[in-house]
Amino acid sequence: IVGLIVGQLTARFRYQARIARAREERARFLYEMARELSGALVAEQVLEIGERYVEGSFRVKAQLLMPDDHDRLQPPPARSGKPEADLAIAQWCFDHNDPAGLGTDTLPAASLLYLPLKAPLRTRGVLAVAPEQRRLLMIPEQRRLLDTFAALIAIALERVHFAVVARDTLVKMEAELRDTLASARARQSAPAA
């Protein structure tokens, strides 16, 4: 009886240790991704970092879909090893700001899971995920973590967007200031009539 109890306790401790290691690894992935995303300067960097960390952390194939200026998702460039996303489902996900596809209430028979990249001000794109094992994304803890990864990517995309807007505004203001100074100089150098 003592041997049986000790064996059960040992098995339980090993299981808990395995779960703790998995949580620690996921937290490390999340931290490293956040650190790299904070240094990204352009949207392409955010996309590359996001896809790499989602694929590494969840053992899935990931594809980030971005909208054009008219909020229509653009087909990503064809790359080997990336899932083929259904643009109609992805567009629905983007338009409704709601997950769709695998494991959701909307088109659950789809082979991919589509998550909107919800930033504080607007949806910045869609994350399409093709799992190697469908059941892994059905685990609530895994799904919450995937949602967290998507939120980090969305916030990084929004930060990059506003950095571009700020830079463009600064360039425009500098051009207007130069034009104003040039016209003021022209008026000063013109002979008084």
Contacts in CASP RR format, 6 or more apart in sequence:
PFRMAT RR
TARGET T0000
AUTHOR 0000-0000-0000
METHOD contacts of the structure
MODEL  1
IVGLIVGQLTARFRYQARIARAREERARFLYEMARELSGALVAEQVLEIG
ERYVEGSFRVKAQLLMPDDHDRLQPPPARSGKPEADLAIAQWCFDHNDPA
GLGTDTLPAASLLYLPLKAPLRTRGVLAVAPEQRRLLMIPEQRRLLDTFA
ALIAIALERVHFAVVARDTLVKMEAELRDTLASARARQSAPAA
26 57 0 8 1.000
26 145 0 8 1.000
29 53 0 8 1.000
29 56 0 8 1.000
29 57 0 8 1.000
30 57 0 8 1.000
30 145 0 8 1.000
30 148 0 8 1.000
30 149 0 8 1.000
30 152 0 8 1.000
32 53 0 8 1.000
33 49 0 8 1.000
33 50 0 8 1.000
33 53 0 8 1.000
33 57 0 8 1.000
33 149 0 8 1.000
33 152 0 8 1.000
34 152 0 8 1.000
36 49 0 8 1.000
36 53 0 8 1.000
37 46 0 8 1.000
37 49 0 8 1.000
37 50 0 8 1.000
37 152 0 8 1.000
37 153 0 8 1.000
37 155 0 8 1.000
37 156 0 8 1.000
38 156 0 8 1.000
39 45 0 8 1.000
40 46 0 8 1.000
40 49 0 8 1.000
40 156 0 8 1.000
40 160 0 8 1.000
41 160 0 8 1.000
41 163 0 8 1.000
42 160 0 8 1.000
43 66 0 8 1.000
43 157 0 8 1.000
43 160 0 8 1.000
43 161 0 8 1.000
45 160 0 8 1.000
46 153 0 8 1.000
46 156 0 8 1.000
46 157 0 8 1.000
46 160 0 8 1.000
47 64 0 8 1.000
47 66 0 8 1.000
49 156 0 8 1.000
50 62 0 8 1.000
50 64 0 8 1.000
50 149 0 8 1.000
50 153 0 8 1.000
51 62 0 8 1.000
51 63 0 8 1.000
51 64 0 8 1.000
53 149 0 8 1.000
54 60 0 8 1.000
54 62 0 8 1.000
54 127 0 8 1.000
54 129 0 8 1.000
54 146 0 8 1.000
54 149 0 8 1.000
55 61 0 8 1.000
55 62 0 8 1.000
57 145 0 8 1.000
57 149 0 8 1.000
58 129 0 8 1.000
58 131 0 8 1.000
58 136 0 8 1.000
58 137 0 8 1.000
58 142 0 8 1.000
58 145 0 8 1.000
58 146 0 8 1.000
59 131 0 8 1.000
59 132 0 8 1.000
59 133 0 8 1.000
59 136 0 8 1.000
60 129 0 8 1.000
60 130 0 8 1.000
60 131 0 8 1.000
60 132 0 8 1.000
60 136 0 8 1.000
60 137 0 8 1.000
61 81 0 8 1.000
61 82 0 8 1.000
61 83 0 8 1.000
61 129 0 8 1.000
61 130 0 8 1.000
61 132 0 8 1.000
62 82 0 8 1.000
62 83 0 8 1.000
62 127 0 8 1.000
62 128 0 8 1.000
62 129 0 8 1.000
62 130 0 8 1.000
63 76 0 8 1.000
63 82 0 8 1.000
63 83 0 8 1.000
63 85 0 8 1.000
63 127 0 8 1.000
63 128 0 8 1.000
63 129 0 8 1.000
63 130 0 8 1.000
64 76 0 8 1.000
64 117 0 8 1.000
64 125 0 8 1.000
64 126 0 8 1.000
64 127 0 8 1.000
64 128 0 8 1.000
64 153 0 8 1.000
65 73 0 8 1.000
65 74 0 8 1.000
65 75 0 8 1.000
65 76 0 8 1.000
65 85 0 8 1.000
65 87 0 8 1.000
65 90 0 8 1.000
65 94 0 8 1.000
65 125 0 8 1.000
65 126 0 8 1.000
65 127 0 8 1.000
65 128 0 8 1.000
66 73 0 8 1.000
66 74 0 8 1.000
66 76 0 8 1.000
66 124 0 8 1.000
66 125 0 8 1.000
67 73 0 8 1.000
67 74 0 8 1.000
67 94 0 8 1.000
67 124 0 8 1.000
67 125 0 8 1.000
68 74 0 8 1.000
71 94 0 8 1.000
71 95 0 8 1.000
72 91 0 8 1.000
73 87 0 8 1.000
73 90 0 8 1.000
73 91 0 8 1.000
73 94 0 8 1.000
73 125 0 8 1.000
73 126 0 8 1.000
75 87 0 8 1.000
76 82 0 8 1.000
76 85 0 8 1.000
83 111 0 8 1.000
83 112 0 8 1.000
83 128 0 8 1.000
83 129 0 8 1.000
83 130 0 8 1.000
85 112 0 8 1.000
85 114 0 8 1.000
85 126 0 8 1.000
85 128 0 8 1.000
86 110 0 8 1.000
86 112 0 8 1.000
89 100 0 8 1.000
89 101 0 8 1.000
89 107 0 8 1.000
89 110 0 8 1.000
89 112 0 8 1.000
89 114 0 8 1.000
90 100 0 8 1.000
90 114 0 8 1.000
90 126 0 8 1.000
90 128 0 8 1.000
92 100 0 8 1.000
92 106 0 8 1.000
93 99 0 8 1.000
93 100 0 8 1.000
93 106 0 8 1.000
93 114 0 8 1.000
93 115 0 8 1.000
93 116 0 8 1.000
93 126 0 8 1.000
94 116 0 8 1.000
94 123 0 8 1.000
94 125 0 8 1.000
94 126 0 8 1.000
96 116 0 8 1.000
97 116 0 8 1.000
97 118 0 8 1.000
97 123 0 8 1.000
98 106 0 8 1.000
98 116 0 8 1.000
99 106 0 8 1.000
99 113 0 8 1.000
99 114 0 8 1.000
99 115 0 8 1.000
99 116 0 8 1.000
100 106 0 8 1.000
100 107 0 8 1.000
100 110 0 8 1.000
100 114 0 8 1.000
101 107 0 8 1.000
101 108 0 8 1.000
101 109 0 8 1.000
101 110 0 8 1.000
101 112 0 8 1.000
101 113 0 8 1.000
101 114 0 8 1.000
102 108 0 8 1.000
102 110 0 8 1.000
102 111 0 8 1.000
102 112 0 8 1.000
102 113 0 8 1.000
102 129 0 8 1.000
102 131 0 8 1.000
102 134 0 8 1.000
102 137 0 8 1.000
103 113 0 8 1.000
103 137 0 8 1.000
103 138 0 8 1.000
104 113 0 8 1.000
111 130 0 8 1.000
112 128 0 8 1.000
112 129 0 8 1.000
112 130 0 8 1.000
113 128 0 8 1.000
113 129 0 8 1.000
113 131 0 8 1.000
113 137 0 8 1.000
113 146 0 8 1.000
114 126 0 8 1.000
114 127 0 8 1.000
114 128 0 8 1.000
114 129 0 8 1.000
115 126 0 8 1.000
115 127 0 8 1.000
115 129 0 8 1.000
115 146 0 8 1.000
115 147 0 8 1.000
115 150 0 8 1.000
116 123 0 8 1.000
116 125 0 8 1.000
116 126 0 8 1.000
116 127 0 8 1.000
116 150 0 8 1.000
117 123 0 8 1.000
117 124 0 8 1.000
117 125 0 8 1.000
117 126 0 8 1.000
117 127 0 8 1.000
117 150 0 8 1.000
117 151 0 8 1.000
117 153 0 8 1.000
117 154 0 8 1.000
117 157 0 8 1.000
118 124 0 8 1.000
118 150 0 8 1.000
118 151 0 8 1.000
118 154 0 8 1.000
119 154 0 8 1.000
119 155 0 8 1.000
119 157 0 8 1.000
119 158 0 8 1.000
120 155 0 8 1.000
120 158 0 8 1.000
121 158 0 8 1.000
122 158 0 8 1.000
123 154 0 8 1.000
124 153 0 8 1.000
124 154 0 8 1.000
124 157 0 8 1.000
124 158 0 8 1.000
124 161 0 8 1.000
125 154 0 8 1.000
125 157 0 8 1.000
127 149 0 8 1.000
127 150 0 8 1.000
127 153 0 8 1.000
129 137 0 8 1.000
129 146 0 8 1.000
131 137 0 8 1.000
136 142 0 8 1.000
137 143 0 8 1.000
137 146 0 8 1.000
END
